[in-house]
Amino acid sequence: MNNDKYKDAVVPRTRLMDRTSRARPRLAWRSTLVSIAVSLAVATTPCVPGFVGAAHAQRMIMVGAGNRTASIVVAVGKSDDVRTDQPFVDIMVGNPDIADVNALTDHTLSILGKKIGTTRVSIYGADKRLIGVFDVEVSYDTSALAAELARRFPHNRIHVSTVNGRILLTGTATDGVALDEAVQVAKQFGPEIINSVQVMQPQQVMLEVRFVEASREADRELGTQ
């Protein structure tokens, strides 16, 4: 009788342990499936079409024989990626001191602006045939200057561009004082400034004039004519 009681007390505990031990492999299997699914999602996310293109926008240039010479403007000290419409195998830079041009793919170039100036880049095909040429102009960072002028002079419409390695200011200014201050700010980004900004208010000049009256008799007494 005492042995039967001990058996009845032990059996439920043994069955409970069996259920727990059977459930653990199922939970482990489910967690493994979740981990694999997350890993696959992370691995395949960068391969979605258009994902890389949205992060690194590239400019397209036409370098065919029937196209005119294109021009690429790059800020000094910065790089820019350019995509060509035709494949190439070789690159030749006219002045490597101005810009450094390297091939990323057979359709993509990386251009680094090293010095203010302009140079010509020629690209060739597999048979050493000239595919096309384009110019690279390395200039000052006009975007940073335009943002600074817009912040300091919000009521003025001053536009910034480059011409032959010099900063060109165009647009309109409220008065001459604001224009002079804008030119001084632009000189911090480049030494040579072309000022083509029009002043909306006319310039006024204040003159101080004194009139002195003298008689002819006094002049004769002094011996002057």
C-alpha positions as semicolon CSV with decimal commas, in nm:
position;residue;x (nm);y (nm);z (nm)
1;M;0,000;0,000;0,000
2;N;0,275;0,244;0,084
3;N;0,460;0,161;-0,238
4;D;0,147;0,233;-0,448
5;K;0,109;0,570;-0,287
6;Y;0,469;0,661;-0,366
7;K;0,421;0,549;-0,727
8;D;0,110;0,765;-0,769
9;A;0,296;1,063;-0,627
10;V;0,597;1,018;-0,851
11;V;0,425;0,956;-1,184
12;P;0,268;1,304;-1,234
13;R;0,599;1,470;-1,164
14;T;0,773;1,254;-1,421
15;R;0,512;1,328;-1,686
16;L;0,540;1,703;-1,618
17;M;0,915;1,693;-1,672
18;D;0,862;1,502;-1,998
19;R;0,629;1,767;-2,136
20;T;0,872;2,042;-2,052
21;S;1,161;1,861;-2,211
22;R;0,958;1,802;-2,528
23;A;0,856;2,172;-2,553
24;R;1,210;2,304;-2,530
25;P;1,325;2,167;-2,871
26;R;1,019;2,321;-3,035
27;L;1,095;2,663;-2,883
28;A;1,459;2,635;-2,983
29;W;1,357;2,540;-3,339
30;R;1,123;2,839;-3,363
31;S;1,392;3,080;-3,234
32;T;1,634;2,935;-3,488
33;L;1,387;2,997;-3,770
34;V;1,335;3,357;-3,655
35;S;1,712;3,417;-3,643
36;I;1,756;3,278;-3,995
37;A;1,472;3,495;-4,129
38;V;1,619;3,809;-3,973
39;S;1,965;3,728;-4,110
40;L;1,827;3,678;-4,461
41;A;1,634;4,006;-4,443
42;V;1,944;4,200;-4,336
43;A;2,159;4,032;-4,599
44;T;1,920;4,100;-4,886
45;T;1,825;4,459;-4,797
46;P;2,128;4,631;-4,966
47;C;2,062;4,430;-5,283
48;V;1,722;4,587;-5,342
49;P;1,726;4,765;-5,682
50;G;1,755;5,140;-5,645
51;F;1,876;5,129;-5,282
52;V;2,236;5,214;-5,366
53;G;2,136;5,466;-5,631
54;A;1,922;5,657;-5,384
55;A;2,211;5,681;-5,138
56;H;2,470;5,792;-5,397
57;A;2,320;5,996;-5,676
58;Q;2,539;6,016;-5,986
59;R;2,544;6,258;-6,275
60;M;2,526;6,128;-6,630
61;I;2,740;6,271;-6,910
62;M;2,715;6,199;-7,283
63;V;3,058;6,129;-7,429
64;G;2,966;6,000;-7,776
65;A;3,127;6,135;-8,089
66;G;2,810;6,318;-8,189
67;N;2,780;6,499;-7,854
68;R;2,946;6,825;-7,768
69;T;3,205;6,839;-7,492
70;A;3,046;6,815;-7,148
71;S;3,164;7,009;-6,842
72;I;3,172;6,884;-6,483
73;V;3,213;7,125;-6,190
74;V;3,369;6,982;-5,873
75;A;3,441;7,170;-5,550
76;V;3,806;7,182;-5,446
77;G;3,885;6,920;-5,186
78;K;3,571;6,719;-5,263
79;S;3,490;6,424;-5,489
80;D;3,201;6,348;-5,720
81;D;3,092;6,035;-5,907
82;V;3,004;6,062;-6,276
83;R;2,846;5,797;-6,497
84;T;2,914;5,779;-6,872
85;D;2,670;5,663;-7,136
86;Q;2,932;5,437;-7,298
87;P;3,177;5,183;-7,147
88;F;3,548;5,264;-7,134
89;V;3,874;5,093;-7,036
90;D;4,128;5,375;-7,011
91;I;4,139;5,736;-6,882
92;M;4,378;6,021;-6,956
93;V;4,379;6,347;-6,753
94;G;4,532;6,658;-6,907
95;N;4,652;6,810;-6,578
96;P;4,657;6,562;-6,286
97;D;4,748;6,847;-6,046
98;I;4,400;6,998;-6,090
99;A;4,186;6,683;-6,067
100;D;4,235;6,317;-5,991
101;V;4,010;6,089;-6,201
102;N;3,977;5,717;-6,123
103;A;3,756;5,446;-6,272
104;L;3,509;5,273;-6,039
105;T;3,341;5,061;-6,309
106;D;3,344;5,059;-6,689
107;H;3,070;5,328;-6,675
108;T;3,153;5,521;-6,356
109;L;3,426;5,773;-6,274
110;S;3,531;5,927;-5,943
111;I;3,660;6,285;-5,975
112;L;3,851;6,455;-5,692
113;G;3,911;6,831;-5,710
114;K;4,268;6,909;-5,604
115;K;4,340;7,260;-5,731
116;I;4,143;7,554;-5,872
117;G;4,145;7,536;-6,250
118;T;4,019;7,345;-6,553
119;T;4,149;7,029;-6,716
120;R;4,034;6,797;-6,993
121;V;3,968;6,425;-6,949
122;S;3,976;6,175;-7,238
123;I;3,832;5,822;-7,219
124;Y;3,918;5,533;-7,452
125;G;3,758;5,203;-7,547
126;A;3,896;4,850;-7,559
127;D;4,064;4,907;-7,897
128;K;4,235;5,229;-7,774
129;R;3,976;5,424;-7,969
130;L;3,883;5,766;-7,834
131;I;3,526;5,751;-7,710
132;G;3,487;6,110;-7,593
133;V;3,625;6,399;-7,390
134;F;3,485;6,623;-7,117
135;D;3,614;6,914;-6,910
136;V;3,651;6,919;-6,532
137;E;3,635;7,257;-6,361
138;V;3,755;7,265;-6,002
139;S;3,612;7,565;-5,822
140;Y;3,528;7,689;-5,475
141;D;3,247;7,541;-5,269
142;T;2,970;7,778;-5,381
143;S;2,699;7,584;-5,197
144;A;2,853;7,667;-4,859
145;L;2,890;8,034;-4,956
146;A;2,531;8,054;-5,082
147;A;2,403;7,908;-4,754
148;E;2,609;8,157;-4,553
149;L;2,483;8,455;-4,754
150;A;2,123;8,337;-4,723
151;R;2,164;8,308;-4,346
152;R;2,324;8,650;-4,297
153;F;2,122;8,843;-4,555
154;P;1,776;8,684;-4,570
155;H;1,616;8,991;-4,737
156;N;1,861;8,989;-5,029
157;R;1,859;8,769;-5,337
158;I;2,226;8,705;-5,401
159;H;2,318;8,408;-5,621
160;V;2,661;8,244;-5,622
161;S;2,838;8,074;-5,914
162;T;3,189;8,037;-6,055
163;V;3,354;8,171;-6,371
164;N;3,707;8,062;-6,464
165;G;3,799;7,983;-6,105
166;R;3,650;8,304;-5,964
167;I;3,338;8,352;-5,754
168;L;3,056;8,536;-5,931
169;L;2,786;8,716;-5,731
170;T;2,461;8,804;-5,910
171;G;2,109;8,901;-5,811
172;T;1,984;9,196;-5,610
173;A;2,067;9,358;-5,275
174;T;1,851;9,587;-5,062
175;D;2,122;9,853;-5,021
176;G;2,487;9,920;-5,073
177;V;2,583;9,843;-4,713
178;A;2,443;9,491;-4,734
179;L;2,620;9,436;-5,067
180;D;2,958;9,546;-4,927
181;E;2,916;9,307;-4,634
182;A;2,821;9,022;-4,870
183;V;3,135;9,081;-5,077
184;Q;3,350;9,070;-4,763
185;V;3,193;8,736;-4,668
186;A;3,256;8,600;-5,019
187;K;3,625;8,695;-4,995
188;Q;3,658;8,449;-4,709
189;F;3,578;8,167;-4,955
190;G;3,789;8,294;-5,247
191;P;4,026;8,584;-5,312
192;E;3,880;8,692;-5,647
193;I;3,518;8,808;-5,648
194;I;3,316;8,929;-5,948
195;N;3,040;9,155;-5,819
196;S;2,740;9,176;-6,055
197;V;2,474;9,236;-5,789
198;Q;2,229;9,520;-5,849
199;V;2,133;9,752;-5,563
200;M;1,759;9,813;-5,534
201;Q;1,777;10,147;-5,350
202;P;1,963;10,434;-5,524
203;Q;2,289;10,550;-5,373
204;Q;2,282;10,886;-5,198
205;V;2,587;11,103;-5,137
206;M;2,594;11,373;-4,870
207;L;2,813;11,677;-4,946
208;E;2,912;11,949;-4,702
209;V;2,974;12,281;-4,886
210;R;3,101;12,612;-4,743
211;F;3,074;12,948;-4,923
212;V;3,333;13,219;-4,853
213;E;3,272;13,578;-4,963
214;A;3,561;13,813;-5,034
215;S;3,572;14,162;-5,183
216;R;3,793;14,271;-5,471
217;E;3,937;14,559;-5,268
218;A;4,067;14,315;-5,010
219;D;4,231;14,112;-5,285
220;R;4,400;14,424;-5,426
221;E;4,526;14,522;-5,082
222;L;4,679;14,180;-5,044
223;G;4,836;14,212;-5,388
224;T;4,651;13,925;-5,549
225;Q;4,436;13,910;-5,857
